[in-house]
Amino acid sequence: MVALCLLAGACSQSGISVKVKLIDLLPATIDTWQRQGDTATYDRETIFKYIDGAGEVYNSYAFREAAVARYSRSGSQEITVELFDMGNVFDAFGVFSYAREREDTGIGGGYELRGSVLCFWQNRYYICVALEESTDQSENLLKLVARAVSANLPPQSERPPLVGKLPPRGLVPFSDRYIHLSSSLNYHYYLARENILKLDSTTNAVLARYQPGTTFLILVEYPDERSASAAEESFRRASLGGGKGTDVVELEGGKYASVDRQNRRLIIVLDAVTSQAADSIRASARTELSNMN
C-alpha cells in the first residue's frame, strides 16, 4: 500500500490526501552518515539553475522534480545524492540510458559506476550518488549509499516495451537510447535539422547500434497509424529520395538505408555497410515487432 501511494505521489490517511515530498524519499541517515539540512528541490524551470548544461536532457522526458541532499560525517568526505522524479518508469530508464556506457545489475533496475559517481534507475526515479573524490573505498561507499536509497523507493522497474523489441543479433551492448524528441535523436545520431520523423512528447523511440560496421536502427512508436504513415512519408522524401516499399537505398558515402512501417511503428535502418545488412536488420526488427498491439 505504501509503494502504491508513493507511486501516486500522495498517501491517504483518514480520508486526507498527504503529499509525499521527494526529499522524504531519501533516508535521514545512511550508516553513520547524516543528511544535512541544506537540501534543495528543482522543477522543470529551476532545474537549469542546478545543471544548466543538462537541464534540456531531463526536460526531454516527463521530468517533474529533483531533490538534492548531502550527507556528511566527521572525518569523511561529503556525499551528494540527486533524486530525479522522471514522471514514469520508462522515462527513468530513458534518462539513465541517455549516456551510459555499461550497465550492471544488483541496484535498482540497473546501475553504472564511473569513478566517484554511481547512477541507477528504479521505478520512476533516476538517482546519482557522487563523492568529492575517488578513493580505494569509493566503490563500496557508493554502493552502500545507493542501496540505502534504493530500499526507500518502490521496487518495480520495467524497461520500455520498444527497447525489448531490438533484434539481439549484432546489437552493440549498452548502445540503446530510449528517447522522445528530435533534439534527443540528433544528439545521438544527427538525422536532419528539421523534425522529419515528426517526433514529440507523444512518440516513443529507441536508437541502437549494430554490427557489422556502425549500423543504426531506430524504432519509433506513434500514437496511431495515421501519424506513423505521415512520418514515414516525410522520412522517405527527406532521406530516401521518395523511395517506395522496403527497398534499400544507397546514400552518399556508399552506406545503405531503409524504412518500413508496421501499423503505428516505424523501422529505420541507417549507415548499413551493405544492402543485404540493411534488409536483414529491417526484417529482424519487423519480426520482433510483429506481436505488439
Residue pairs with C-beta under 8 A, 6 or more apart in sequence:
2 11
3 154
3 155
3 156
5 11
5 12
5 20
6 20
6 25
6 153
6 154
7 123
7 124
7 154
9 19
9 20
10 17
10 18
10 19
10 20
11 17
11 18
11 20
12 18
21 67
22 41
22 65
22 66
22 67
22 83
22 85
23 39
23 41
23 67
23 69
23 83
25 67
25 83
25 125
25 149
25 152
25 153
26 35
26 39
26 67
26 69
26 81
26 83
26 149
26 152
27 35
27 148
27 149
27 152
28 34
28 35
29 35
30 71
30 79
30 144
30 145
30 148
30 149
31 144
31 148
32 73
33 71
33 72
33 73
33 76
33 79
33 145
34 71
34 72
34 73
35 69
35 70
35 71
36 69
36 70
36 71
36 72
38 70
39 67
39 68
39 69
39 70
40 50
40 67
40 68
41 65
41 66
41 67
41 68
42 49
42 50
42 65
42 66
42 68
43 64
43 65
43 66
44 58
44 59
44 63
44 64
47 55
47 58
47 59
47 63
47 66
48 55
50 66
50 68
51 58
56 183
57 95
57 98
57 184
58 66
58 84
58 86
58 95
60 179
60 180
60 181
60 183
60 184
61 86
61 87
61 91
61 94
61 95
61 180
62 86
62 87
62 88
62 91
62 201
63 84
63 85
63 86
63 87
63 91
63 95
64 85
64 86
64 87
65 84
65 85
66 82
66 83
66 84
66 85
67 82
67 83
68 80
68 81
68 82
68 83
69 80
69 81
69 83
70 78
70 79
70 80
70 81
71 78
71 79
71 80
71 81
71 145
72 78
72 79
77 131
77 132
77 133
77 135
78 131
78 132
79 129
79 130
79 131
79 141
79 145
80 129
80 130
80 131
81 127
81 128
81 129
81 130
81 145
81 149
82 127
82 128
82 129
82 130
83 125
83 126
83 127
83 149
84 92
84 95
84 125
84 126
84 127
85 124
85 125
86 92
86 94
86 95
86 124
86 125
86 126
87 124
88 124
89 109
89 123
89 124
89 156
89 157
89 158
90 158
90 159
90 160
90 178
90 204
91 124
92 109
92 121
92 122
92 123
92 124
92 125
92 126
92 157
93 109
93 110
93 121
93 157
93 159
93 160
93 163
93 178
94 160
94 177
94 178
94 179
94 180
95 121
95 126
96 109
96 110
96 112
96 119
96 120
96 121
96 126
97 176
97 177
97 178
98 177
98 179
98 184
100 112
100 119
100 174
101 112
101 114
101 174
102 112
102 173
102 174
103 110
103 111
103 112
103 174
104 110
104 111
104 112
104 113
105 111
107 118
107 120
107 122
107 143
107 146
107 147
107 150
108 120
108 121
108 122
108 127
108 146
108 150
108 153
108 157
109 120
109 121
109 122
109 123
109 157
109 158
109 159
110 120
110 121
110 157
111 118
111 119
111 120
111 146
112 118
112 119
112 120
113 139
113 142
113 143
115 134
115 138
116 130
116 131
116 132
116 133
116 134
116 138
116 142
117 128
117 129
117 130
117 131
117 142
118 128
118 129
118 130
118 142
118 143
118 145
118 146
119 126
119 127
119 128
119 129
120 126
120 127
120 146
120 150
121 127
121 157
122 150
122 153
122 154
122 155
122 157
123 153
123 154
123 155
123 156
123 157
124 154
125 153
127 146
127 149
127 150
129 142
129 145
129 146
129 149
131 138
131 141
131 142
160 178
160 204
160 206
161 292
162 178
162 204
162 205
162 206
162 219
162 221
162 265
163 176
163 178
163 206
165 219
165 285
165 288
165 289
165 292
166 176
166 206
166 208
166 217
166 219
166 285
166 288
167 217
167 281
167 284
167 285
167 287
167 288
169 284
170 210
170 211
170 212
170 215
170 281
171 208
171 209
171 210
172 208
172 209
172 210
172 211
175 208
175 209
176 206
176 207
176 208
177 184
177 188
177 206
177 207
177 208
178 204
178 205
178 206
179 185
179 188
179 199
179 205
179 206
179 207
180 199
180 200
180 201
180 203
180 204
180 205
181 199
181 200
181 201
182 191
182 195
182 197
182 199
185 191
185 197
185 199
185 205
185 207
185 218
186 192
188 207
189 207
189 216
189 218
189 270
191 197
191 239
191 270
192 238
192 239
194 238
196 231
196 234
196 235
196 238
196 239
197 203
197 205
197 218
197 220
197 231
197 234
197 235
197 266
197 268
198 222
198 227
198 230
198 231
198 234
199 205
199 220
202 222
202 223
203 220
203 221
203 222
203 223
203 227
204 220
204 221
205 218
205 219
205 220
205 221
206 218
206 219
207 216
207 217
207 218
208 216
208 217
209 215
209 216
209 217
210 216
210 217
210 281
212 273
212 277
213 271
213 272
213 273
213 277
214 271
215 269
215 270
215 271
215 272
215 273
215 277
215 278
215 281
216 269
216 270
216 271
217 267
217 268
217 269
217 270
217 281
217 285
218 266
218 267
218 268
218 269
218 270
219 265
219 266
219 267
219 268
219 285
219 289
220 228
220 231
220 265
220 266
220 268
221 264
221 265
222 228
222 231
222 264
222 265
222 266
223 264
224 264
225 263
225 264
227 264
228 261
228 263
228 264
228 265
228 266
229 261
231 266
232 259
232 261
232 266
235 259
235 266
235 268
236 242
236 243
236 244
236 259
239 251
239 257
239 259
240 249
240 257
240 258
240 259
241 249
243 249
246 258
246 259
246 260
246 279
246 282
247 258
248 256
248 257
248 258
248 269
248 272
248 275
248 278
248 279
248 282
249 256
249 257
249 258
250 256
250 275
251 257
255 270
255 271
255 272
255 273
256 269
256 271
256 272
256 273
256 274
256 275
256 277
256 278
257 268
257 269
257 270
257 271
257 272
257 278
258 268
258 269
258 272
258 278
258 279
258 282
259 266
259 267
259 268
259 269
260 266
260 267
260 282
260 285
260 286
261 267
262 286
262 289
262 290
265 289
265 292
267 282
267 285
267 286
267 289
269 278
269 281
269 282
269 285
272 278
272 281
